Each structure stands twice: as C-alpha cells, then as structure tokens.
Amino acid sequence: MSRIGKRPITIPAKVQVAINGTNIVVKGPKGELSRTLTPNVSLSQEGDILQVNRRDETRTSKQLHGLSRTLVANMVEGVSQGFQRRLEIQGVGYRAQVQGRNLILNMGYSHQVQIEPPDGIQFAVEGTTNVIVSGYDKEIVGNTAAKIRAVRPPEPYKGKGIRYAGEVVRRKAGKTGKGGKK
C-alpha cells in the first residue's frame, strides 16, 4: 500500500468538502477549489476524516493513489491556510514594487516588467528585493513564482537575478587570463 496514499486527511472545522463520484469540491475561508480525480481512486469521508482508496490493485492505480491523496490534501490546506512562495532579487539596481495588484520589476532591461496576478494570487514586497507570492491554489502559486523567476533567472558567474528563497546557485569561475606573448 502507498505510504502517502493510506494516510488520512484531517478536515479543519472551517472547511466543507463535497464529494460527487470522482469530483471533489473544497470550500474554506480562503476560497473554493474543485478537482476531478482519476477513476482509479475513490474518496470516502467519515466525520472530519477524508480517506483516498484504490479501486483495484493495478499498477496505474498504485501510481495514482499517493498523487491523488496529495492533491486533495493540498486543496484542504490551501483553502484553510493558503500557500506562499518567497523570491529574492540579487543585483545592483534590481528591485520590485507592487502597484495596485500588479508586480513591477526593474531588472536591468530598458523597460520595466509588469506581471499581472491570476485570480486568487496576491503579491507582496518586503523591502525592494523580497517578493512574496501567496494564494490558496498551490499549483497556481508555484507557476506564478516560476514566471517571475523566469524574468531574470540567476546567472552562474555573479549570481545576479531572481531566485527562490533558500535556493543555492552554483557559481562558476570566470575566464582565466592567459599570459601575454613576448
């Protein structure tokens, strides 16, 4: 049995779960998420405990068991607590600011880069070099953070660019000068 798949999901008090076959709708204080799961798994709810079970013992069902449980657990956690990704900007003159709902990045280009958040996503900036992407859908939070990082990924020679908080960028040695000919 899948170690992750057999773990029960505890539903907080403020969250409602509606199961209709393979469809699940999770409502909470932060928002509402819905997903259609694969027909290889089934959902059962007993009180405030949600369990994901396999319908059969085929290889595909075994593979999708843990994935389905994690997707449902992320939905429950997202609508109750929310998710956030932190990004750090490194480089002279590189900075970020929030203007309305949009994120404005000055990344050394001849123009400012403006990023509009999808529905359910908020941007926050601490100082001018720390960006926080927060929301209730883990997938959209991660994709939005990846799009921001793609504006100027960290380069390996000086380490300048946008990186995830805690990301380690391996540095390369620059060119070594060759002795001049005489």
C-alpha positions as CSV (number, residue, x, y, z in Angstrom):
1,M,0.0,0.0,0.0
2,S,1.2,3.5,-0.7
3,R,2.6,5.1,2.4
4,I,1.4,8.5,1.4
5,G,-1.9,7.3,-0.1
6,K,-3.1,5.5,3.1
7,R,-2.6,8.5,5.4
8,P,-6.0,10.1,6.3
9,I,-6.6,13.7,5.6
10,T,-8.0,15.7,8.6
11,I,-10.5,18.4,7.6
12,P,-10.4,21.6,9.7
13,A,-13.5,23.0,11.3
14,K,-14.0,25.9,8.8
15,V,-13.7,23.7,5.7
16,Q,-16.5,21.9,3.9
17,V,-15.9,19.0,1.5
18,A,-18.4,17.9,-1.1
19,I,-17.7,14.6,-2.9
20,N,-19.7,13.6,-6.1
21,G,-18.1,10.4,-7.5
22,T,-14.6,11.4,-8.7
23,N,-15.4,15.1,-8.3
24,I,-14.4,16.9,-5.1
25,V,-15.2,20.5,-4.1
26,V,-13.4,22.0,-1.1
27,K,-14.7,25.3,0.4
28,G,-12.9,27.3,3.1
29,P,-12.2,30.8,4.4
30,K,-9.6,31.5,1.7
31,G,-11.6,30.3,-1.3
32,E,-13.0,27.3,-3.2
33,L,-11.2,24.6,-5.2
34,S,-12.6,21.8,-7.2
35,R,-10.9,18.9,-9.0
36,T,-11.9,15.8,-10.9
37,L,-9.8,12.8,-9.7
38,T,-8.8,9.8,-11.7
39,P,-11.4,7.0,-11.7
40,N,-8.7,4.6,-10.3
41,V,-9.3,6.1,-6.8
42,S,-12.3,6.6,-4.6
43,L,-12.9,9.1,-1.8
44,S,-14.7,8.3,1.5
45,Q,-15.5,10.8,4.3
46,E,-16.2,9.8,7.9
47,G,-16.8,12.9,10.1
48,D,-13.7,15.2,9.7
49,I,-11.5,12.4,8.2
50,L,-11.1,12.0,4.4
51,Q,-9.6,8.8,3.0
52,V,-8.4,8.1,-0.5
53,N,-8.7,4.5,-1.5
54,R,-7.6,2.5,-4.6
55,R,-10.4,0.8,-6.6
56,D,-8.1,-2.1,-7.7
57,E,-4.5,-3.3,-7.4
58,T,-3.3,-2.4,-10.9
59,R,0.0,-0.7,-11.4
60,T,-1.7,2.5,-12.6
61,S,-3.9,2.6,-9.5
62,K,-0.9,2.2,-7.2
63,Q,0.9,5.0,-9.0
64,L,-2.0,7.4,-8.8
65,H,-3.0,6.6,-5.2
66,G,-0.4,8.8,-3.4
67,L,-0.7,11.6,-6.0
68,S,-4.5,11.8,-5.6
69,R,-4.2,11.9,-1.8
70,T,-1.6,14.7,-2.0
71,L,-3.7,16.7,-4.4
72,V,-6.7,16.5,-2.1
73,A,-4.6,17.3,1.0
74,N,-3.2,20.4,-0.8
75,M,-6.7,21.6,-1.6
76,V,-7.7,21.3,2.0
77,E,-4.6,23.0,3.2
78,G,-4.9,25.8,0.6
79,V,-8.5,26.8,1.4
80,S,-7.8,26.8,5.2
81,Q,-4.2,28.3,5.5
82,G,-3.0,29.2,2.0
83,F,0.4,28.8,0.3
84,Q,3.2,31.2,-0.3
85,R,6.5,31.3,-2.3
86,R,9.3,33.7,-1.5
87,L,11.6,35.1,-4.1
88,E,14.8,37.0,-3.6
89,I,16.2,39.6,-6.0
90,Q,20.0,40.0,-6.2
91,G,21.8,42.5,-8.3
92,V,22.7,46.2,-8.2
93,G,19.7,48.3,-9.3
94,Y,17.3,45.3,-9.4
95,R,14.2,45.9,-7.4
96,A,10.5,45.1,-7.2
97,Q,7.4,47.1,-6.2
98,V,3.6,46.5,-6.1
99,Q,1.4,48.9,-8.0
100,G,-2.2,48.2,-7.4
101,R,-2.4,44.4,-7.8
102,N,0.4,44.2,-10.3
103,L,4.1,43.5,-9.6
104,I,6.6,45.9,-11.3
105,L,10.1,44.6,-11.7
106,N,13.2,46.7,-12.6
107,M,15.7,44.0,-13.7
108,G,18.2,45.9,-15.8
109,Y,16.3,45.9,-19.0
110,S,15.4,49.0,-20.9
111,H,11.8,48.7,-19.7
112,Q,10.0,47.7,-16.5
113,V,8.5,44.2,-16.4
114,Q,4.9,44.2,-15.3
115,I,3.3,41.0,-14.1
116,E,-0.5,40.7,-13.5
117,P,-1.5,38.2,-10.9
118,P,-4.0,35.4,-11.8
119,D,-7.3,35.1,-9.8
120,G,-6.6,34.2,-6.2
121,I,-3.0,35.3,-6.2
122,Q,-1.6,38.3,-4.2
123,F,1.9,39.9,-4.5
124,A,3.7,41.5,-1.6
125,V,7.2,43.0,-1.5
126,E,9.4,43.3,1.6
127,G,12.0,46.0,1.2
128,T,12.7,46.1,-2.5
129,T,14.3,42.7,-3.0
130,N,12.0,40.2,-1.4
131,V,8.8,39.2,-3.3
132,I,6.1,37.0,-1.7
133,V,3.6,35.2,-3.9
134,S,0.6,33.9,-1.9
135,G,-2.7,32.3,-2.7
136,Y,-4.9,29.2,-2.0
137,D,-4.1,27.1,-5.0
138,K,-0.6,25.6,-4.7
139,E,-0.2,24.9,-8.4
140,I,-1.0,28.5,-9.4
141,V,1.2,29.9,-6.7
142,G,4.2,27.8,-7.9
143,N,3.6,28.6,-11.6
144,T,3.3,32.4,-10.9
145,A,6.6,32.2,-8.9
146,A,8.3,30.4,-11.7
147,K,7.1,33.0,-14.2
148,I,8.6,35.8,-12.0
149,R,11.9,33.9,-11.7
150,A,12.0,33.4,-15.5
151,V,12.1,37.2,-16.0
152,R,15.8,37.1,-14.9
153,P,17.0,33.7,-13.7
154,P,20.1,33.7,-11.5
155,E,23.2,33.5,-13.6
156,P,26.2,31.4,-12.5
157,Y,29.0,33.9,-12.8
158,K,27.9,36.8,-10.5
159,G,24.8,35.2,-9.0
160,K,22.6,38.1,-10.1
161,G,18.9,37.6,-10.8
162,I,15.7,36.3,-9.2
163,R,15.9,33.1,-7.1
164,Y,13.7,31.2,-4.7
165,A,14.3,31.9,-1.0
166,G,16.9,29.4,0.1
167,E,17.9,28.4,-3.5
168,V,21.6,27.8,-3.9
169,V,23.1,28.9,-7.2
170,R,26.3,27.1,-8.0
171,R,28.9,29.7,-9.1
172,K,31.4,29.2,-11.9
173,A,34.9,30.5,-12.2
174,G,35.3,33.2,-14.8
175,K,37.8,33.3,-17.6
176,T,41.4,32.9,-16.5
177,G,43.8,35.3,-18.2
178,K,46.4,33.8,-20.4
179,G,50.0,35.1,-20.1
180,G,50.8,37.6,-22.7
181,K,53.1,36.6,-25.6
182,K,56.5,38.3,-25.9
